[in-house]
């Protein structure tokens, strides 16, 4: 599919909805003033129209899928509370979202 021929509206649907990417340094990609849970729920709500409760449930599933221990408890933590490897896994979860 030639994404260069898409108009801005069509491209917004592709970004995040169909295509995701993971930056090498997750600390520069994660917002330090927002919880990990909020940052993971945001694309789920924006691109898939999930309610807050549905997005939270899916976010917990994704954190579990990438190997974050006690994902329901870690949803309210901030990026600086995660190790570098765990931040990378959070970015993988966001890309999967």
SVG drawing of the C-alpha trace seen along z (x, -y; Angstrom):
<svg xmlns="http://www.w3.org/2000/svg" viewBox="-17 -16 35 28">
<polyline fill="none" stroke="black" stroke-width="0.4" points="0.0,0.0 1.4,-3.3 1.1,-5.6 2.8,-8.5 -0.4,-8.9 -2.7,-9.2 -4.2,-12.5 -3.6,-13.7 -7.0,-12.4 -6.3,-8.9 -2.7,-9.0 -4.0,-9.7 -6.0,-6.5 -2.9,-4.6 -0.7,-6.1 -1.4,-4.2 -4.3,-2.3 -2.4,-0.1 1.3,-1.1 3.2,-1.4 6.9,-1.8 9.2,-1.6 11.9,-4.2 15.2,-2.8 15.2,-5.1 11.8,-4.7 12.5,-7.5 12.5,-10.1 9.2,-8.6 7.2,-8.3 5.8,-11.4 7.3,-11.6 4.3,-13.5 1.7,-10.9 1.2,-7.5 2.1,-4.5 -1.5,-3.4 -2.7,-6.7 -0.2,-6.6 -1.2,-3.0 -4.9,-3.7 -4.8,-6.8 -4.3,-5.0 -6.8,-2.4 -9.4,-5.1 -8.4,-7.3 -8.1,-4.6 -10.5,-2.0 -13.1,-4.0 -12.9,-2.0 -14.5,-3.2 -12.2,-4.0 -13.0,-0.7 -12.4,1.3 -9.2,-0.5 -7.9,0.1 -8.7,3.8 -7.0,4.1 -4.0,2.1 -3.6,4.5 -3.7,7.4 -1.0,5.8 1.3,5.1 0.9,8.7 1.6,9.9 4.9,8.1 6.0,9.5 5.3,6.6 4.7,8.1 1.6,7.0 0.3,5.1 -2.9,3.8 -0.7,2.3 1.8,0.8 -0.8,-1.1 -0.6,-4.0 3.2,-4.2 5.2,-6.8 8.0,-5.9 10.8,-6.8 9.5,-4.0 10.3,-1.4 13.7,0.1 15.0,-0.6 14.0,2.9 10.5,2.5 10.1,-0.9 11.0,0.7 8.3,3.4 5.8,0.6 6.7,-0.9 6.2,2.5 2.7,2.7 1.9,-0.8 2.9,0.3 0.8,3.4 -2.1,1.3"/>
</svg>
